Amino acid sequence: MNLTQLISKVEVVKVVGDINIEIEKVIFSSKEKCKNALFVCLVGTNTDGHDFVLEALSNGAVAIVCQKELDIDIPQIIVRNTRRTLAVLSANFWGNPAEKLKLIGVTGTNGKTSTTMIIRQICLENNCGVGVIGTLGYHINKQSFDCDLTTPDPFKLHEIFKQMMNAGVKVVAMEVSAHAIALEKIYGLKFEIGILTNITQDHLDFFKTMEKYASTKIDFLKSNQIKTLVLNSDDSYFSQFKENYFISYGISNPAECFAMEIALNLKGSSFIANILDNVMKIKTKLCGYFNIYNILAAATAALLLGFSTKSVEKALRKIGRVDGRFNIIETSKGNVVIDFAHTPDGLENILKNIKQLSMNEKIITVFGCGGNRDALKRPIMGKIADRYSDVIILTSDNPRFENPDLISDDILQGIENKDKCLRENDRKKAIKKAIEMLNGNEVVVVCGKGGEKYQDINGVLSPYDDIKVVKNIVKVLNL
């Protein structure tokens, strides 16, 4: 695409040099090798893209987008905000495909993945072309693809939108992470519906305070990017939206969309849902109170999109467990539950629900915390595990560049009864140790990684899958 066309809708401060040139890709990493690329100088917390222009040029860039004029003989597009400009350029490069899609943005600390996947099932049941973007990669109708980030970087994100549009997708349910909002990845996108699942502690390594983390999500939801808001009335931040128009869903507090006559067990859930005065009898394989919230949010979005109550009921009866979310593997000596819970709220939700659903069975919890991330939540999660578990096995999650022993030390600070706690850094061995403890009156709960297909140790991503590991151990132990 010609650079003069590419900068359409960009708020340009100044143009330096001849920009009547062809651009084959928009990049922001100076290390990426690409012929005829446009390099966007992003200003980060620790690095500044303006310092790496020469490296970008050596790798094929032929022009730059920057926030200040540089003393270099190359076409320059000077703007006030390169992050926002990257989003606009990416949309322009791929032909602004998002404008032809109905976007549903799901934000919150927990529940984003399950909510988007429930929406996907409802759309598929209605033969509506659907796309999903999130932690489990991205999905185009019935096909699935890997993706490194919950919310991809703008150039990749709009490329995905283009693929979806070409495949006949009409509705896209995407997870909108707090990082994506803060880093302007979704700048310029218009959402038909914005859903808030909940706001609890996470990512304080990046945001520093809960106030900053929460306000990032709240400001997005209150922005003119969203047409209709769907909010959890039971969330502690719900009161922040009193001046906005919204549709509420909940269980405990008054809401326009609510559940009653709830019955739960480890095989699934059933309840009566009233969604905007449409009554549905819901029966699903999804377990736990937290999934009732996810279902209410997804069903509310579905009815707002025009789907019938009957088709929503039918879809929810068919939906299976979401990959890595409350997955249950049965053995002859007890159940093993695998869940993505990696925050205090997520861990409490899964353990509290299992405690309620498994009656008198003992809980053996296997978990760790990610390295080089919010360390403040570690002792909090230790305290939660201590409250609900009979045995705790601390292990590695994604230690990244931290010492797993030091991560476990942090978690251990919150565990009062240390006699119930074991440590095994090798995650496979820790899970095997837990499963070997099953004797007919226990439940093993493996938390933290869920559906992830890798483990990050010292910057090396090695293939790893909790579900496969558990199934293999069960097979080897002949359970």
C-alpha positions in Angstrom: 0.0 0.0 0.0 1.2 3.5 -0.8 2.3 5.4 2.3 0.1 8.4 1.4 -2.9 6.1 1.5 -1.8 4.3 4.6 -1.8 7.5 6.7 -5.4 8.2 6.0 -7.2 9.1 9.2 -3.9 9.6 11.0 -3.5 12.8 12.9 -0.2 14.0 11.3 1.8 16.8 12.8 4.4 16.9 10.1 5.7 15.0 7.1 9.4 14.9 6.4 10.6 13.6 3.0 8.9 11.9 0.1 6.1 9.6 1.3 5.0 8.5 -2.2 6.5 5.0 -1.5 5.0 1.5 -1.2 4.8 -0.2 2.2 4.6 -4.0 2.6 4.2 -4.2 6.3 3.8 -2.0 9.5 6.2 -3.1 12.2 7.2 -1.8 15.7 10.0 -4.2 16.5 13.3 -3.0 15.1 14.6 -6.6 15.0 11.9 -7.7 12.6 13.3 -8.2 9.1 10.9 -7.1 6.4 11.5 -5.4 3.1 9.8 -2.0 2.5 8.4 -1.9 6.1 7.1 1.1 7.9 8.6 1.3 11.4 6.6 2.8 14.2 8.6 4.2 17.1 6.7 3.1 20.2 7.7 4.7 23.5 7.6 2.1 26.3 8.4 2.1 30.1 11.9 0.9 29.6 12.7 1.4 25.9 12.1 4.0 23.3 11.6 2.9 19.6 13.2 6.2 18.5 16.5 4.8 19.7 16.3 1.8 17.4 15.6 3.4 14.0 18.9 2.5 12.5 18.5 -1.1 13.4 15.0 -1.0 11.8 16.4 0.5 8.6 19.1 -2.2 8.4 16.4 -4.8 8.6 14.3 -3.4 5.7 12.3 -0.4 7.0 12.0 2.4 4.4 10.1 5.0 6.5 9.2 5.7 10.1 6.4 7.0 12.2 7.7 9.0 15.2 6.8 11.5 17.9 9.8 13.8 17.2 11.7 14.6 14.0 15.0 12.7 13.8 18.2 13.8 12.2 18.2 11.1 9.6 17.6 11.1 5.8 14.4 9.0 5.6 10.7 9.7 5.1 9.2 10.5 8.5 5.6 10.8 9.6 5.5 12.8 12.9 2.5 12.3 15.1 1.6 13.0 18.8 0.9 9.4 19.8 2.6 6.5 18.0 0.6 3.8 19.8 -2.7 5.2 18.6 -1.2 5.7 15.2 -0.1 2.1 15.0 -3.7 1.0 15.6 -5.0 3.3 12.8 -2.3 2.3 10.4 -2.9 -1.4 11.0 -6.6 -0.9 10.4 -5.9 1.0 7.2 -3.4 -1.5 5.9 -6.0 -4.4 6.1 -8.9 -2.3 4.8 -10.6 -1.5 8.1 -12.3 -5.0 8.3 -13.5 -4.4 11.9 -16.0 -1.9 10.6 -17.9 -4.7 8.9 -18.0 -6.9 12.0 -20.1 -6.7 15.2 -17.6 -6.7 18.0 -18.3 -7.8 21.5 -15.5 -6.8 23.9 -15.3 -8.8 27.1 -13.1 -7.4 29.8 -12.5 -8.3 33.5 -10.0 -10.2 35.6 -11.6 -13.6 35.3 -14.3 -15.2 33.1 -13.3 -13.5 29.8 -12.4 -16.8 28.0 -15.4 -18.7 29.1 -17.8 -15.9 28.3 -16.4 -15.5 24.7 -16.5 -19.2 24.1 -20.1 -19.5 25.3 -21.0 -16.7 22.8 -19.2 -18.6 20.1 -21.3 -21.7 20.8 -24.5 -19.7 20.7 -23.5 -18.2 17.3 -22.6 -21.5 15.9 -25.9 -23.0 17.0 -27.6 -20.2 15.1 -25.4 -20.7 11.9 -24.0 -17.2 12.5 -20.4 -16.7 11.3 -18.4 -16.1 14.5 -14.9 -15.3 15.5 -13.2 -15.4 19.0 -10.0 -13.8 20.0 -8.4 -14.5 23.4 -6.2 -16.5 25.7 -6.9 -19.8 23.8 -5.8 -18.2 20.5 -8.3 -17.1 17.9 -11.2 -19.0 16.3 -12.8 -18.5 13.0 -16.1 -20.4 12.9 -15.1 -23.9 13.7 -11.4 -23.5 13.1 -8.8 -22.7 15.8 -5.4 -21.0 15.5 -2.6 -20.3 17.9 -1.8 -16.7 19.1 0.7 -15.6 21.7 -1.3 -12.7 23.3 -4.8 -12.5 24.8 -5.3 -9.3 22.7 -2.9 -9.4 19.8 -0.8 -6.4 18.7 -2.7 -4.1 16.3 -1.2 -5.3 13.0 -1.9 -8.9 13.8 -5.3 -8.0 15.3 -6.5 -6.3 12.2 -5.1 -9.1 10.0 -7.2 -11.5 12.0 -10.3 -9.3 11.5 -9.6 -9.5 7.8 -9.4 -13.3 7.9 -12.6 -13.4 9.8 -14.4 -11.0 7.4 -13.2 -13.1 4.4 -14.6 -16.3 6.1 -18.1 -14.8 6.5 -17.8 -13.9 10.2 -20.5 -11.5 11.4 -19.9 -11.5 15.2 -16.5 -11.3 17.0 -16.3 -12.0 20.7 -12.9 -10.8 21.9 -11.2 -10.7 25.2 -10.0 -7.2 26.0 -7.1 -7.3 28.5 -6.2 -4.3 30.7 -2.7 -4.3 29.0 -4.4 -4.0 25.6 -6.4 -1.0 26.8 -3.4 0.7 28.4 -1.2 0.1 25.4 -3.9 1.4 23.0 -4.1 -1.8 21.0 -7.8 -1.5 20.5 -7.8 2.3 19.8 -10.4 3.1 17.1 -12.4 0.0 17.4 -16.2 0.3 17.9 -17.9 -2.4 20.0 -21.5 -3.3 19.6 -21.5 -4.7 23.2 -19.0 -4.3 26.1 -19.2 -6.9 28.9 -17.6 -6.5 32.3 -17.2 -9.9 34.1 -15.5 -8.7 37.3 -12.5 -6.7 38.6 -10.2 -8.3 41.2 -6.5 -8.1 41.8 -4.1 -9.0 39.0 -1.2 -7.4 37.0 -0.1 -5.0 39.7 3.5 -5.5 38.4 2.4 -3.4 35.5 -0.3 -1.2 36.9 1.2 -0.8 40.4 -2.1 -0.1 42.1 -5.6 -1.6 42.0 -7.0 1.9 41.4 -5.0 2.2 38.2 -5.8 -1.4 37.1 -9.5 -0.9 37.7 -9.7 2.6 36.2 -8.1 1.3 33.0 -11.0 -1.2 32.5 -13.7 1.2 33.7 -12.5 4.1 31.4 -12.7 1.8 28.4 -16.2 0.6 29.3 -17.3 4.2 29.8 -15.8 5.3 26.5 -17.6 6.0 23.3 -16.1 2.9 21.8 -19.0 0.9 23.3 -22.6 1.0 22.1 -24.2 -1.1 24.8 -22.8 -2.0 28.3 -23.5 -5.3 30.0 -22.4 -5.2 33.6 -22.1 -7.6 36.6 -24.3 -6.1 39.3 -22.6 -8.3 41.9 -19.1 -6.9 41.2 -17.6 -4.5 43.7 -17.0 -1.9 41.0 -20.5 -1.9 39.6 -21.4 1.3 41.5 -18.8 3.1 39.3 -21.3 3.0 36.4 -24.4 4.6 38.0 -24.3 7.5 35.5 -24.0 5.3 32.4 -26.7 3.5 30.5 -26.2 -0.2 30.9 -27.9 -3.6 31.2 -27.1 -5.5 34.4 -26.8 -9.2 35.2 -26.3 -10.9 38.5 -27.3 -13.4 41.1 -27.2 -11.7 44.5 -28.0 -8.0 43.7 -31.0 -6.7 41.7 -30.4 -7.0 37.9 -32.3 -7.0 34.7 -30.8 -10.4 33.8 -30.6 -12.9 36.7 -30.6 -16.6 37.7 -32.7 -18.4 40.2 -33.4 -22.0 41.3 -29.7 -22.8 40.8 -28.7 -26.4 41.1 -25.0 -27.3 40.9 -22.8 -30.5 41.0 -19.6 -31.6 39.4 -21.4 -32.8 36.3 -22.9 -29.4 35.5 -25.5 -26.8 36.3 -29.2 -26.1 35.9 -31.1 -22.9 36.7 -33.9 -20.6 35.5 -32.6 -17.5 33.8 -34.6 -14.3 33.3 -32.9 -12.4 30.5 -34.6 -9.0 29.9 -38.0 -10.7 30.8 -37.3 -13.7 28.6 -37.4 -16.8 30.8 -35.1 -19.8 29.9 -34.5 -23.2 31.5 -30.8 -23.6 31.4 -29.1 -27.0 31.7 -25.3 -27.1 31.0 -22.2 -29.1 31.6 -20.5 -25.9 32.9 -19.8 -26.1 36.6 -19.7 -23.6 39.4 -21.4 -20.3 40.4 -18.8 -18.3 38.5 -20.0 -20.0 35.3 -23.5 -18.9 36.0 -22.3 -15.4 35.7 -20.4 -16.2 32.5 -23.6 -17.8 31.1 -25.8 -14.8 32.1 -23.3 -12.4 30.4 -23.1 -14.4 27.2 -26.9 -15.0 27.0 -27.6 -11.3 27.6 -25.3 -10.5 24.7 -26.9 -13.1 22.5 -30.4 -11.8 23.1 -29.2 -8.2 22.4 -27.8 -9.5 19.1 -31.3 -10.9 18.2 -30.9 -14.6 18.9 -34.0 -16.4 20.2 -34.3 -17.7 23.8 -34.9 -21.3 22.4 -31.6 -21.2 20.4 -29.7 -20.0 23.4 -31.1 -22.7 25.6 -30.2 -25.3 23.0 -26.7 -24.0 22.6 -26.1 -24.1 26.3 -27.2 -27.7 26.5 -24.7 -28.6 23.9 -21.7 -26.7 25.1 -18.8 -28.7 26.6 -16.2 -27.6 29.1 -14.1 -24.7 28.0 -10.5 -25.8 27.5 -8.6 -25.5 30.8 -11.6 -24.1 32.7 -13.0 -26.4 35.4 -12.1 -29.5 33.3 -12.8 -32.7 35.2 -10.8 -36.0 34.6 -12.4 -38.9 36.4 -10.3 -41.7 37.9 -11.2 -44.9 39.8 -10.0 -43.2 43.0 -11.4 -39.7 42.6 -11.6 -36.7 40.3 -8.9 -34.4 39.0 -9.9 -30.8 38.2 -7.8 -28.6 36.0 -8.4 -24.9 35.9 -6.7 -21.7 34.7 -7.2 -20.0 38.1 -4.1 -17.7 38.5 -5.4 -14.8 40.6 -6.7 -14.7 44.2 -10.3 -14.4 43.0 -9.9 -17.2 40.5 -8.3 -19.5 43.0 -11.0 -18.8 45.6 -13.8 -19.3 43.1 -12.6 -22.7 41.9 -11.7 -24.0 45.4 -14.8 -22.7 47.1 -17.1 -24.2 44.4 -15.3 -27.6 44.6 -15.6 -27.5 48.4 -19.4 -27.0 48.0 -19.9 -29.5 45.2 -17.6 -32.4 46.4 -19.3 -32.6 49.8 -17.0 -34.3 52.3 -14.1 -35.0 50.0 -10.7 -33.7 50.8 -9.1 -31.2 48.4 -5.5 -31.6 47.3 -4.4 -28.3 45.6 -1.5 -28.1 43.2 -0.5 -24.6 42.1 2.2 -22.0 41.8 2.4 -18.4 40.6 4.0 -16.8 37.5 7.4 -15.3 37.7 8.2 -11.7 36.9 4.5 -10.8 37.5 2.4 -9.4 40.3 4.2 -10.8 43.4 1.8 -9.2 45.9 -0.9 -11.7 45.1 1.3 -14.7 46.0 0.8 -14.8 49.8 -2.9 -13.9 49.2 -3.3 -17.0 47.1 -1.4 -19.0 49.7 -3.9 -17.9 52.3 -6.8 -18.9 50.0 -5.3 -22.3 49.3 -4.8 -22.8 53.0 -8.4 -22.0 53.8 -9.9 -24.5 51.3 -7.3 -27.2 50.9 -6.4 -30.3 53.0 -3.1 -30.7 51.2 -1.2 -28.1 49.2 1.6 -28.9 46.7 3.5 -25.8 45.6 5.1 -26.1 42.2 6.2 -24.1 39.2 3.7 -22.2 37.0 5.6 -20.1 34.4 8.6 -19.1 36.6 10.1 -17.2 33.7 13.3 -15.7 35.0 12.6 -16.1 38.7 13.8 -18.8 41.0 10.8 -21.1 41.6 11.9 -21.6 45.2 11.6 -17.9 45.9 8.1 -17.8 44.3 7.0 -20.6 46.6 8.6 -18.8 49.6 6.3 -15.8 48.8 3.2 -18.1 48.6 4.2 -19.8 51.8 4.0 -16.5 53.7 0.2 -16.7 53.4 -0.1 -20.3 54.5 -0.7 -20.6 58.2 -0.8 -24.4 58.5 2.5 -25.2 56.8 2.3 -28.9 57.8 -0.2 -29.4 55.0 2.2 -28.0 52.5 4.6 -29.8 50.2 7.0 -28.4 47.6 7.9 -29.9 44.2 9.2 -27.5 41.5 8.8 -30.1 38.7 5.2 -29.6 37.8 4.7 -33.1 36.3 6.1 -34.7 39.5 4.0 -32.4 41.7 0.8 -33.5 39.8 1.8 -37.1 40.0 2.4 -36.9 43.7 -1.1 -35.4 44.1 -2.8 -38.0 42.0 -1.0 -40.8 43.9 -2.7 -39.4 47.1 -6.2 -40.2 45.7 -7.8 -42.9 47.7 -11.5 -42.5 47.0 -12.3 -39.5 49.2 -10.2 -36.7 47.6 -10.3 -34.3 44.7 -7.1 -33.1 43.1 -7.2 -29.5 41.9 -4.5 -28.4 39.5 -4.5 -24.6 39.0 -2.7 -21.9 37.1 -2.1 -23.0 33.6 -5.4 -24.4 32.4 -5.4 -24.7 28.6 -1.9 -23.2 28.1 0.3 -25.4 25.8 3.7 -24.3 27.1 5.7 -23.6 30.2 8.0 -20.6 30.3 11.3 -21.3 32.1 14.2 -18.8 31.7 12.7 -17.5 28.5 12.4 -20.9 26.9 8.8 -21.9 26.0 8.7 -25.7 26.3 5.6 -27.7 25.2 3.5 -28.4 28.2 -0.2 -29.2 28.8 -1.8 -29.9 32.2 -4.6 -31.9 30.7 -2.3 -34.2 28.7 0.0 -34.6 31.8 -2.9 -35.6 34.0 -4.3 -38.0 31.5 -0.9 -39.6 31.0 -0.3 -40.0 34.8 -3.8 -41.5 35.2 -3.1 -44.0 32.4 0.4 -44.9 33.8 -1.1 -45.4 37.3 -3.9 -47.5 35.8 -6.6 -45.3 37.4 
